[in-house]
């Protein structure tokens, strides 16, 4: 059995390496995403958003991950082209081995200013 923490770790590794096949496997068909830069409903919209930010993503530096039986909070620095590292919090809810909800918060001003 894969734990929510392990699923979260795979999610961030796949996103950072551009492995969208693995991301698709980890996300529920009806995944619901709400973040600082937008919303996505369903796996295709969510993957589209991850691809979009992935175009400027340089790396993800995870500082800590806290998990229980269904939820994971990952605190990390989002390194993007031209912007200083952006402290970011990501909450993921996992059901039946799939991520069903994602909430992300960070201050987007530096990213937006350098990637217009």
Backbone as a printed PyTorch tensor [residue, N CA C, xyz], in Angstrom:
tensor([[[  0.8430,  -1.1900,   0.0000],
         [  0.0000,   0.0000,   0.0000],
         [  0.8860,   1.2510,   0.0000]],

        [[  0.5950,   2.1610,  -0.8660],
         [  1.3350,   3.4140,  -0.9480],
         [  0.6780,   4.4360,  -0.0370]],

        [[  1.4800,   5.1180,   0.7600],
         [  0.9480,   6.1020,   1.7000],
         [  0.7440,   7.4490,   1.0020]],

        [[ -0.0990,   8.3190,   1.5680],
         [ -0.2370,   9.6630,   1.0050],
         [  1.0960,  10.4120,   0.9140]],

        [[  1.9700,  10.2400,   1.8910],
         [  3.2830,  10.9070,   1.8330],
         [  4.0900,  10.4120,   0.6370]],

        [[  4.0520,   9.1120,   0.3690],
         [  4.7760,   8.5580,  -0.7800],
         [  4.1690,   9.0420,  -2.0980]],

        [[  2.8510,   9.1190,  -2.1430],
         [  2.1730,   9.6360,  -3.3380],
         [  2.5680,  11.0780,  -3.5790]],

        [[  2.6100,  11.8770,  -2.5180],
         [  3.0120,  13.2820,  -2.6360],
         [  4.4530,  13.3960,  -3.1300]],

        [[  5.3240,  12.5730,  -2.5910],
         [  6.7240,  12.6040,  -3.0310],
         [  6.8280,  12.2630,  -4.5160]],

        [[  6.1050,  11.2560,  -4.9610],
         [  6.1050,  10.8900,  -6.3840],
         [  5.5440,  12.0200,  -7.2410]],

        [[  4.5060,  12.6820,  -6.7520],
         [  3.8800,  13.8050,  -7.4610],
         [  4.9050,  14.9130,  -7.7150]],

        [[  5.6070,  15.3250,  -6.6720],
         [  6.5700,  16.4130,  -6.8320],
         [  7.7550,  16.0000,  -7.7010]],

        [[  8.2170,  14.7650,  -7.5720],
         [  9.3060,  14.2800,  -8.4170],
         [  8.8760,  14.2570,  -9.8780]],

        [[  7.6820,  13.7420, -10.1240],
         [  7.1810,  13.6760, -11.5050],
         [  7.0050,  15.0640, -12.0970]],

        [[  6.4710,  15.9890, -11.3290],
         [  6.2720,  17.3480, -11.8430],
         [  7.6110,  17.9890, -12.1750]],

        [[  8.5640,  17.8540, -11.2580],
         [  9.8690,  18.4740, -11.4620],
         [ 10.5850,  17.9050, -12.6850]],

        [[ 10.4010,  16.6300, -12.9700],
         [ 11.0830,  15.9990, -14.1020],
         [ 10.2510,  16.0130, -15.3780]],

        [[  9.0350,  16.5480, -15.3010],
         [  8.1840,  16.6160, -16.4840],
         [  7.5780,  15.2730, -16.8630]],

        [[  7.4110,  14.3870, -15.8960],
         [  6.8490,  13.0530, -16.1400],
         [  5.3240,  13.1150, -15.9840]],

        [[  4.6600,  13.5560, -17.0330],
         [  3.2090,  13.7640, -16.9610],
         [  2.4200,  12.4630, -17.0200]],

        [[  3.0180,  11.3900, -17.4890],
         [  2.3530,  10.0830, -17.4260],
         [  2.2000,   9.6440, -15.9710]],

        [[  3.2620,   9.8020, -15.1860],
         [  3.1780,   9.4650, -13.7660],
         [  2.2090,  10.3980, -13.0550]],

        [[  2.2490,  11.6800, -13.3700],
         [  1.3040,  12.6130, -12.7520],
         [ -0.1360,  12.1760, -13.0260]],

        [[ -0.4190,  11.7870, -14.2500],
         [ -1.7700,  11.3290, -14.5990],
         [ -2.1800,  10.1350, -13.7400]],

        [[ -1.2490,   9.2180, -13.4950],
         [ -1.5350,   8.0500, -12.6640],
         [ -1.8420,   8.4310, -11.2170]],

        [[ -1.2230,   9.4950, -10.7360],
         [ -1.3700,   9.8960,  -9.3370],
         [ -2.6200,  10.7380,  -9.0730]],

        [[ -3.1600,  11.3650, -10.1190],
         [ -4.3030,  12.2590,  -9.9610],
         [ -5.6150,  11.5350, -10.2620]],

        [[ -6.6170,  11.7750,  -9.4280],
         [ -7.9470,  11.2390,  -9.6820],
         [ -8.5310,  11.9310, -10.9120]],

        [[ -9.4040,  11.2380, -11.6270],
         [-10.0360,  11.8270, -12.8150],
         [-10.7440,  13.1370, -12.4980]],

        [[-11.3190,  13.2200, -11.3000],
         [-12.0760,  14.4170, -10.9120],
         [-11.3070,  15.3040,  -9.9360]],

        [[ -9.9680,  15.2700, -10.0080],
         [ -9.1460,  16.0880,  -9.1210],
         [ -9.5790,  17.5530,  -9.1980]],

        [[ -9.5490,  18.2180,  -8.0550],
         [ -9.9500,  19.6120,  -7.9450],
         [ -8.7520,  20.4100,  -7.4350]],

        [[ -8.3160,  21.3850,  -8.2170],
         [ -7.1410,  22.1980,  -7.8740],
         [ -7.5570,  23.6430,  -7.6960]],

        [[ -7.0960,  24.2530,  -6.6000],
         [ -7.2750,  25.6870,  -6.3810],
         [ -5.9290,  26.2220,  -5.9180]],

        [[ -5.4150,  27.2060,  -6.6720],
         [ -4.1210,  27.7810,  -6.3280],
         [ -4.0930,  29.2730,  -6.5400]],

        [[ -2.9720,  29.8410,  -6.2300],
         [ -2.7730,  31.2760,  -6.3380],
         [ -2.9610,  31.7760,  -7.7620]],

        [[ -2.5360,  30.9940,  -8.7380],
         [ -2.5820,  31.4340, -10.1330],
         [ -3.7640,  30.8750, -10.9180]],

        [[ -4.6300,  30.0980, -10.2560],
         [ -5.7900,  29.6060, -10.9940],
         [ -6.4520,  28.4060, -10.3580]],

        [[ -7.4540,  27.9130, -11.0720],
         [ -8.2270,  26.7430, -10.6570],
         [ -8.2350,  25.7450, -11.7990]],

        [[ -8.4040,  24.4820, -11.4420],
         [ -8.5360,  23.4380, -12.4540],
         [ -9.4880,  22.3800, -11.9180]],

        [[-10.3310,  21.9080, -12.7980],
         [-11.2800,  20.8650, -12.4410],
         [-11.0840,  19.6810, -13.3870]],

        [[-10.7140,  18.5530, -12.8360],
         [-10.4640,  17.3720, -13.6450],
         [ -8.9990,  17.2060, -13.9800]],

        [[ -8.6470,  15.9810, -14.3090],
         [ -7.2470,  15.6470, -14.5230],
         [ -6.6310,  16.4040, -15.7050]],

        [[ -7.3640,  16.5820, -16.7880],
         [ -6.7920,  17.2620, -17.9570],
         [ -6.4800,  18.7280, -17.6640]],

        [[ -7.4070,  19.4320, -17.0170],
         [ -7.1510,  20.8370, -16.6570],
         [ -5.9990,  20.9430, -15.6720]],

        [[ -5.9580,  20.0320, -14.7150],
         [ -4.8860,  20.0560, -13.7210],
         [ -3.5300,  19.8240, -14.3850]],

        [[ -3.4520,  18.8380, -15.2590],
         [ -2.2000,  18.5910, -15.9780],
         [ -1.8160,  19.7790, -16.8430]],

        [[ -2.7990,  20.4330, -17.4370],
         [ -2.5190,  21.6290, -18.2340],
         [ -1.8780,  22.7250, -17.4020]],

        [[ -2.3950,  22.9340, -16.2020],
         [ -1.8070,  23.9280, -15.3110],
         [ -0.4000,  23.5570, -14.8800]],

        [[ -0.1900,  22.2870, -14.5660],
         [  1.1460,  21.8290, -14.1800],
         [  2.1290,  21.9590, -15.3390]],

        [[  1.6580,  21.6790, -16.5530],
         [  2.5180,  21.8630, -17.7370],
         [  2.8760,  23.3370, -17.9180]],

        [[  1.8840,  24.2020, -17.7350],
         [  2.1120,  25.6350, -17.9020],
         [  3.1710,  26.1570, -16.9530]],

        [[  3.0210,  25.8750, -15.6790],
         [  4.0210,  26.3310, -14.7140],
         [  5.3270,  25.5680, -14.9100]],

        [[  5.2250,  24.3440, -15.3940],
         [  6.4180,  23.5480, -15.6640],
         [  7.3310,  24.1720, -16.7020]],

        [[  6.7940,  25.0290, -17.5600],
         [  7.6230,  25.6860, -18.5820],
         [  8.6470,  26.6350, -17.9820]],

        [[  8.3640,  27.1500, -16.7700],
         [  9.3240,  28.0480, -16.1220],
         [  9.9270,  27.4260, -14.8640]],

        [[  9.4920,  26.2130, -14.5290],
         [  9.9770,  25.5220, -13.3410],
         [ 11.4240,  25.0860, -13.5320]],

        [[ 12.2620,  25.4470, -12.5850],
         [ 13.6510,  24.9860, -12.5980],
         [ 13.8500,  23.8330, -11.6270]],

        [[ 13.3030,  23.9720, -10.4340],
         [ 13.3710,  22.8770,  -9.4690],
         [ 12.4530,  23.1570,  -8.2940]],

        [[ 12.2260,  22.1060,  -7.5370],
         [ 11.4130,  22.1750,  -6.3250],
         [ 12.2940,  21.7150,  -5.1760]],

        [[ 12.4280,  22.5630,  -4.1810],
         [ 13.2470,  22.2420,  -3.0100],
         [ 12.3170,  22.0180,  -1.8210]],

        [[ 12.0230,  20.7520,  -1.5460],
         [ 11.1150,  20.4080,  -0.4540],
         [ 11.8450,  20.5410,   0.8740]],

        [[ 11.2060,  21.2670,   1.8010],
         [ 11.7780,  21.4420,   3.1410],
         [ 11.1670,  20.4640,   4.1320]],

        [[  9.8660,  20.2500,   4.0300],
         [  9.2200,  19.3020,   4.9310],
         [  7.9070,  18.8240,   4.3350]],

        [[  7.5210,  17.6600,   4.7770],
         [  6.2460,  17.0800,   4.3490],
         [  5.6150,  16.4830,   5.5960]],

        [[  4.3710,  16.8710,   5.8570],
         [  3.6290,  16.3720,   7.0130],
         [  2.4040,  15.6510,   6.4830]],

        [[  2.1800,  14.4230,   6.9720],
         [  1.0840,  13.6260,   6.4150],
         [  0.3740,  12.8290,   7.4960]],

        [[ -0.8940,  12.5250,   7.2060],
         [ -1.6320,  11.5510,   7.9900],
         [ -2.2090,  10.5220,   7.0220]],

        [[ -3.3100,   9.8990,   7.3600],
         [ -3.8540,   8.8210,   6.5400],
         [ -4.4410,   9.2920,   5.2090]],

        [[ -4.8030,  10.5830,   5.1020],
         [ -5.4570,  11.0710,   3.8800],
         [ -4.9250,  12.3940,   3.3580]],

        [[ -4.1770,  13.1110,   4.1580],
         [ -3.7760,  14.4660,   3.7850],
         [ -2.2740,  14.6650,   3.9210]],

        [[ -1.7400,  15.5160,   3.0280],
         [ -0.3080,  15.8160,   3.0280],
         [ -0.1270,  17.3190,   2.8240]],

        [[  0.6980,  17.9010,   3.6530],
         [  1.1010,  19.2920,   3.4360],
         [  2.5970,  19.2830,   3.1470]],

        [[  2.9590,  19.8810,   2.0280],
         [  4.3510,  19.9620,   1.6140],
         [  4.7510,  21.4310,   1.6000]],

        [[  5.8100,  21.7490,   2.3180],
         [  6.3710,  23.1030,   2.3450],
         [  7.6400,  23.0650,   1.5070]],

        [[  7.6990,  23.9280,   0.4870],
         [  8.8440,  23.8840,  -0.4280],
         [  9.1210,  25.2610,  -1.0120]],

        [[ 10.3090,  25.3830,  -1.5990],
         [ 10.6610,  26.5660,  -2.3770],
         [ 10.4880,  26.2080,  -3.8440]],

        [[  9.7230,  27.0280,  -4.5300],
         [  9.4850,  26.8730,  -5.9610],
         [ 10.5110,  27.7300,  -6.6890]],

        [[ 11.4140,  27.0890,  -7.4040],
         [ 12.4490,  27.7960,  -8.1570],
         [ 11.9820,  27.9020,  -9.6050]],

        [[ 11.7970,  29.1370, -10.0590],
         [ 11.3600,  29.3750, -11.4310],
         [ 12.3390,  30.3020, -12.1300]],

        [[ 12.2970,  30.2810, -13.4520],
         [ 13.2030,  31.0900, -14.2570],
         [ 13.0730,  32.5670, -13.9150]],

        [[ 14.1950,  33.1860, -13.5610],
         [ 14.2440,  34.6210, -13.3730],
         [ 13.7280,  35.1590, -12.0550]],

        [[ 13.1050,  34.3350, -11.2320],
         [ 12.5540,  34.8050,  -9.9590],
         [ 13.3170,  34.1580,  -8.8050]],

        [[ 13.3570,  34.8530,  -7.6630],
         [ 13.9680,  34.2090,  -6.4960],
         [ 13.0880,  33.0340,  -6.0460]],

        [[ 13.6430,  32.1110,  -5.2680],
         [ 12.8460,  30.9890,  -4.7770],
         [ 11.5790,  31.4950,  -4.0650]],

        [[ 10.4630,  30.8380,  -4.3460],
         [  9.1740,  31.2500,  -3.7930],
         [  8.7100,  30.2250,  -2.7650]],

        [[  8.6390,  30.6240,  -1.4790],
         [  8.1140,  29.7170,  -0.4540],
         [  6.6660,  29.3560,  -0.7800]],

        [[  6.3540,  28.0480,  -0.7270],
         [  5.0620,  27.5560,  -1.1810],
         [  4.5430,  26.4720,  -0.2480]],

        [[  3.2390,  26.5130,  -0.0010],
         [  2.5710,  25.4470,   0.7550],
         [  1.5900,  24.7490,  -0.1690]],

        [[  1.6070,  23.4220,  -0.1450],
         [  0.7230,  22.6010,  -0.9680],
         [  0.0310,  21.5900,  -0.0610]],

        [[ -1.3040,  21.5950,  -0.0880],
         [ -2.0860,  20.5830,   0.6240],
         [ -2.7030,  19.6640,  -0.4070]],

        [[ -2.5350,  18.3760,  -0.2110],
         [ -3.1230,  17.3740,  -1.0980],
         [ -3.9620,  16.4140,  -0.2630]],

        [[ -5.1230,  16.0620,  -0.7990],
         [ -5.9910,  15.0660,  -0.1690],
         [ -5.9610,  13.8220,  -1.0410]],

        [[ -5.7570,  12.6660,  -0.4140],
         [ -5.6070,  11.4060,  -1.1330],
         [ -6.7260,  10.4450,  -0.7300]],

        [[ -7.3670,   9.8730,  -1.7460],
         [ -8.3780,   8.8340,  -1.5300],
         [ -8.0960,   7.6870,  -2.4900]],

        [[ -8.1260,   6.4690,  -1.9780],
         [ -7.9160,   5.2720,  -2.8000],
         [ -6.6590,   5.3650,  -3.6640]],

        [[ -5.5930,   5.9160,  -3.0960],
         [ -4.3170,   5.9740,  -3.7870],
         [ -4.1700,   7.0550,  -4.8410]],

        [[ -5.1540,   7.9790,  -4.9090],
         [ -5.1100,   9.0650,  -5.9040],
         [ -5.2860,  10.4170,  -5.2070]],

        [[ -4.6470,  11.4220,  -5.7500],
         [ -4.8260,  12.7880,  -5.2390],
         [ -6.1470,  13.3150,  -5.7880]],

        [[ -7.0470,  13.7030,  -4.8770],
         [ -8.3690,  14.1730,  -5.2850],
         [ -8.5350,  15.6850,  -5.1620]],

        [[ -7.7760,  16.2980,  -4.2490],
         [ -7.8400,  17.7520,  -4.0730],
         [ -6.4500,  18.2960,  -3.8110]],

        [[ -6.1950,  19.4740,  -4.3890],
         [ -4.9250,  20.1590,  -4.1870],
         [ -5.2290,  21.6300,  -3.9260]],

        [[ -4.6170,  22.1690,  -2.9090],
         [ -4.6970,  23.5980,  -2.6150],
         [ -3.2640,  24.0940,  -2.4680]],

        [[ -2.9480,  25.2030,  -3.1390],
         [ -1.5860,  25.7340,  -3.1370],
         [ -1.6370,  27.2260,  -2.8410]],

        [[ -0.6990,  27.6680,  -2.0120],
         [ -0.6200,  29.1000,  -1.7480],
         [  0.8420,  29.5590,  -1.7240]],

        [[  1.0520,  30.7340,  -2.3220],
         [  2.3550,  31.3880,  -2.3360],
         [  2.1460,  32.8170,  -2.8120]],

        [[  3.1640,  33.6380,  -2.6430],
         [  3.1180,  35.0160,  -3.1280],
         [  3.6550,  35.0140,  -4.5660]],

        [[  2.8030,  35.2690,  -5.5650],
         [  3.2200,  35.1260,  -6.9680],
         [  3.8820,  36.3670,  -7.5730]],

        [[  4.0260,  37.4410,  -6.8180],
         [  4.4560,  38.7070,  -7.4200],
         [  5.7920,  38.6140,  -8.1620]],

        [[  6.7960,  37.9850,  -7.5650],
         [  8.1190,  37.8930,  -8.2170],
         [  8.0420,  37.0300,  -9.4830]],

        [[  7.2980,  35.9420,  -9.4270],
         [  7.1570,  35.0730, -10.6040],
         [  6.4610,  35.8310, -11.7310]],

        [[  5.3710,  36.5230, -11.4140],
         [  4.6450,  37.2700, -12.4260],
         [  5.4670,  38.4020, -13.0060]],

        [[  6.2490,  39.0670, -12.1720],
         [  7.0520,  40.2010, -12.6270],
         [  8.1630,  39.7700, -13.5940]],

        [[  8.6890,  38.5690, -13.4090],
         [  9.8130,  38.1350, -14.2410],
         [  9.4050,  37.2760, -15.4200]],

        [[  8.1330,  36.8740, -15.4840],
         [  7.6920,  35.9910, -16.5640],
         [  6.4750,  36.5490, -17.3000]],

        [[  6.5400,  37.8040, -17.6390],
         [  5.4290,  38.4380, -18.3620],
         [  5.5310,  38.2160, -19.8280]]])
